[in-house]
Amino acid sequence: MSVSTFDGTDAVRTDSDSPILVTGATGRQGGATARRLLAAGRPVRALVRDTEAPDALALAAAGARLVRGDFDDLSGLAPALEGVAGVFGIPPVAWGPSGVDTELEAARGRALIDAAVAAGVEQVVFSTVASTSAPLPGGAGKRAIEEYLFDRVAVPTVLRPVRFMTNYLGVAVAGIDGISRGVHRHLFPPHEPMQIIAVEDIAEFALLAFTDPARFAGRTLELAGDQPTPVAAAAAISEATGIAVRYEQLTDDEAAALGTEIAAVRTSWRDGHRWHADIEALRVIHPGLRTFGDWLAESGATVLREHLAAGVESAR
């Protein structure tokens, strides 16, 4: 099959020889997916806003080809998509004065899908967000993108990951998430299961979809790898790092002070609307699916130890 390569020359390629375009390539999901594809021998074209950013340069050093692009500038998407075998997409969240800008988020996702279809790309794997038994605030734009994807793309796959294990490495914003002064604070009930996923496993499922498109065409996969309680997760971090960590749940008043969307999520969670990934079924598809303990032993504990130690020092 003769196709036009990115530099305009013609070459005969199989699909496995053609690159996968990865959007959000300097983020957690996109970066993990780009690195996993490269490790599997798949060429990667990484869509980035700044080709000189440290994370972008690290991807280039790993073998990815950097392409400057922006979802708000459609002129850059066409050359980025030329000759690719597939696209790994992540909806670029858009924020407005009152929270998530659903319309802009959906418009950006549709723009990528339209550009892929126009370029003749048949396979698009989109990573959105896990669903619950009741719609959560902030998810409407992602669901609109999913519907558009299935309507427009020949070989669509949707991955819906739950909360990332790497969220423990984040900075606590307005007193929520991350770990600050040895305390992890969130909306989740302390002694009830909370599903989590390693970003490396999102990358594994993306690789599986690109390796066997027919098997995953038209599928939506809710992704999780473990479901410890928040208290158990904090205890596991303490044991793995040697630094004491405990969990606190935000009160109703504290959640309300963070905005209507956060308050609505806390209420929905309290009412029993939870993520519902079938972890055992996922492990049949991907036997190496990581538990929280696996992630801590593999890399998480080392990074968390450095992160927590730095926090202890800064608090002195």
C-alpha positions in Angstrom: 0.0 0.0 0.0 1.5 3.3 -1.1 0.9 6.2 1.3 2.3 9.7 1.6 4.8 10.1 4.4 5.0 13.1 6.7 7.8 14.7 4.7 5.9 14.3 1.4 7.7 11.3 -0.1 6.0 8.1 -1.0 6.7 4.8 0.6 5.2 1.3 1.0 4.2 0.7 4.5 2.1 -1.8 6.5 -0.1 -0.4 9.2 2.4 -1.4 11.8 5.0 0.7 10.0 2.8 3.8 10.0 2.9 6.1 13.0 0.2 6.5 15.7 -0.6 10.1 16.4 -0.7 10.6 20.2 -2.4 13.8 21.5 -1.8 15.1 25.0 1.6 13.5 24.6 3.2 15.5 27.4 0.5 14.6 29.9 0.3 11.5 32.0 -1.9 9.4 29.8 -0.5 10.6 26.5 3.1 10.3 27.7 2.6 6.8 29.0 0.8 5.7 25.8 3.5 7.2 23.6 6.3 5.4 25.5 4.4 2.1 25.5 3.9 2.3 21.8 7.5 3.1 21.2 8.6 0.2 23.4 6.4 -2.1 21.3 8.1 -0.9 18.2 5.3 1.3 16.9 6.3 4.7 15.4 4.8 7.6 17.3 4.0 11.1 16.2 3.5 13.2 19.3 1.2 16.2 19.1 2.5 19.0 21.4 2.1 22.7 21.8 5.7 23.4 22.5 8.4 21.2 20.9 11.0 22.6 23.2 9.2 21.7 26.5 11.2 19.3 28.7 8.5 16.5 28.5 8.4 16.9 24.7 12.1 16.7 24.4 12.1 13.6 26.5 9.6 12.0 24.2 11.8 12.9 21.2 14.8 11.4 22.9 12.8 8.2 23.4 12.1 8.1 19.6 8.8 10.0 19.1 8.5 12.5 16.3 7.3 15.8 17.6 4.6 17.7 15.8 3.4 21.1 16.9 -0.4 21.3 17.0 -3.3 22.9 18.8 -6.9 21.8 18.9 -7.9 25.4 18.5 -5.9 25.8 15.3 -7.2 23.3 12.8 -4.6 24.2 10.2 -2.0 22.2 12.2 -4.0 19.0 12.5 -4.0 18.1 8.8 -0.2 17.8 8.4 0.0 16.0 11.8 -2.4 13.4 10.7 -0.9 12.7 7.2 0.0 9.1 6.8 -0.8 7.9 10.4 -2.4 4.5 11.0 -4.4 5.6 14.0 -4.9 8.3 16.6 -4.8 8.2 20.4 -7.0 11.1 21.6 -7.6 12.7 24.9 -10.3 15.4 25.2 -8.5 18.7 26.0 -10.5 20.0 28.9 -11.7 23.6 28.6 -12.3 25.7 31.6 -14.7 28.6 31.9 -15.6 31.1 34.7 -18.0 28.6 36.3 -16.1 25.3 35.7 -15.7 23.0 32.7 -16.7 24.6 29.4 -18.6 21.6 28.0 -19.2 23.1 24.5 -15.6 24.1 23.9 -14.4 20.7 25.2 -16.8 18.9 22.8 -15.9 21.2 19.9 -12.2 20.4 20.4 -12.8 16.7 20.4 -15.0 16.9 17.3 -12.3 19.0 15.5 -9.8 16.2 16.1 -12.2 13.5 14.9 -13.2 15.5 11.8 -9.5 16.1 10.9 -8.8 12.4 11.3 -11.7 11.4 9.1 -10.7 14.0 6.5 -7.2 12.5 6.5 -8.5 9.0 5.9 -7.6 7.7 9.3 -9.9 4.8 10.2 -8.9 4.0 13.8 -9.2 6.4 16.7 -8.8 5.4 20.3 -10.2 8.0 22.7 -9.6 8.1 26.4 -12.3 10.0 28.3 -13.5 9.3 31.9 -15.2 6.5 33.8 -18.9 6.5 34.1 -21.1 6.1 37.1 -24.8 5.1 37.4 -25.7 8.8 37.4 -24.1 11.4 35.2 -21.4 13.4 37.0 -20.7 17.1 36.4 -17.9 17.7 33.9 -18.6 14.6 31.9 -21.1 15.9 29.3 -18.4 17.2 26.9 -16.6 13.8 27.0 -19.9 11.9 26.3 -20.6 14.2 23.4 -17.2 13.4 21.9 -17.8 9.7 22.4 -21.1 9.8 20.5 -19.5 11.8 17.7 -16.6 9.3 17.5 -18.9 6.3 17.1 -20.9 8.1 14.5 -17.9 9.3 12.4 -15.0 6.9 12.7 -14.8 3.5 11.1 -12.8 1.8 13.9 -13.5 3.6 17.2 -12.6 2.5 20.7 -13.3 4.4 23.9 -11.3 3.9 27.1 -12.9 5.2 30.3 -10.3 5.3 33.1 -11.1 5.9 36.7 -8.9 7.9 39.1 -5.2 7.7 38.4 -2.8 6.2 40.9 -0.4 9.0 40.1 -3.0 11.5 41.5 -1.3 10.9 44.8 1.7 12.7 43.3 -0.3 15.8 42.6 -0.3 19.1 44.5 -3.3 19.5 46.8 -5.4 22.3 45.2 -7.8 24.0 47.6 -7.3 21.2 50.1 -8.3 18.3 47.9 -6.2 15.5 46.3 -2.5 15.1 46.5 -0.8 14.6 49.9 -0.1 17.6 52.0 1.7 17.4 55.4 1.1 13.7 55.5 -2.7 13.9 54.8 -4.6 12.9 51.7 -8.0 14.6 51.5 -10.8 13.8 49.1 -14.5 13.3 48.5 -14.5 9.5 48.9 -16.0 7.7 51.9 -12.9 6.5 53.9 -13.9 2.8 54.3 -15.6 2.1 51.0 -13.9 0.8 47.8 -12.4 3.5 45.5 -11.4 2.3 42.0 -8.0 3.4 40.7 -5.9 2.8 37.6 -2.2 3.1 36.7 -1.7 5.3 33.7 0.7 2.6 32.4 -2.3 0.3 32.1 -4.3 2.8 30.1 -1.4 2.7 27.7 -1.5 -1.1 27.7 -5.1 -1.1 26.6 -4.4 1.5 24.0 -1.6 -0.7 22.6 -3.9 -3.7 22.6 -6.5 -1.7 20.6 -3.9 -0.6 18.0 -2.5 -4.1 17.8 -5.8 -5.8 17.3 -8.2 -3.2 15.9 -11.0 -5.6 14.9 -11.2 -7.0 18.5 -11.6 -3.6 20.0 -13.6 -1.8 17.3 -16.8 -0.3 18.6 -16.0 -1.1 22.2 -16.1 1.0 25.3 -13.9 -0.2 28.2 -14.3 1.1 31.8 -10.8 0.9 33.2 -9.6 0.2 36.7 -6.9 -2.0 38.2 -7.7 -2.0 41.9 -10.2 -0.8 44.4 -8.8 -0.2 47.9 -10.5 2.0 50.4 -9.0 5.4 50.8 -7.8 4.5 54.3 -6.2 1.2 53.0 -4.5 3.2 50.1 -3.0 5.6 52.6 -1.8 2.7 54.8 -0.2 1.1 51.7 1.6 4.3 50.9 2.8 4.6 54.5 4.2 1.0 54.4 5.8 1.4 51.0 7.4 4.7 51.6 8.1 4.6 55.4 6.4 8.0 55.7 3.1 8.2 57.6 0.1 9.2 55.5 -3.5 9.3 56.6 -6.8 10.0 54.8 -9.5 12.5 55.6 -12.8 13.0 53.8 -13.9 16.5 53.0 -17.0 17.6 54.8 -20.2 18.7 53.0 -19.4 22.3 53.8 -15.8 22.0 52.6 -16.9 20.4 49.3 -19.6 23.1 48.8 -16.9 25.8 49.4 -15.0 24.3 46.4 -17.9 24.9 44.0 -21.1 23.4 42.9 -19.5 20.7 40.7 -17.4 19.4 43.6 -20.4 19.4 45.9 -22.5 17.6 43.4 -19.8 14.9 43.0 -19.6 14.4 46.8 -23.4 14.1 46.9 -23.5 11.6 44.0 -20.8 9.5 45.6 -22.6 9.5 48.9 -25.8 8.4 47.2 -24.0 5.3 45.9 -23.2 6.3 42.3 -19.8 4.8 41.8 -17.4 3.7 39.1 -18.1 0.2 38.0 -15.2 -1.2 36.0 -15.1 -5.0 36.0 -11.5 -5.5 37.1 -11.4 -9.3 36.8 -12.8 -9.2 33.2 -10.1 -6.5 32.4 -7.4 -8.8 33.8 -8.5 -11.5 31.4 -7.8 -9.0 28.5 -4.7 -7.7 30.1 -3.2 -10.2 32.6 -0.5 -7.7 33.8 -3.1 -5.2 35.1 -1.5 -3.5 38.0 -2.9 -3.4 41.6 -2.1 -0.5 43.8 0.6 -2.6 45.5 2.1 -3.5 42.1 2.3 0.2 41.1 3.9 1.1 44.4 6.5 -1.7 44.1 7.2 -0.9 40.4 7.7 2.9 40.6 5.1 4.6 42.8 6.8 4.2 46.2 10.1 5.6 45.0 8.5 8.7 43.4 6.1 9.1 46.3 8.9 8.9 48.9 10.8 11.7 47.1 7.6 13.7 46.8 6.6 13.2 50.4 10.1 13.9 51.8 10.2 17.1 49.8 6.9 18.1 51.4 8.1 17.3 54.9 11.2 19.5 54.3 9.2 22.4 52.9 6.9 22.3 55.9 9.7 22.8 58.4 
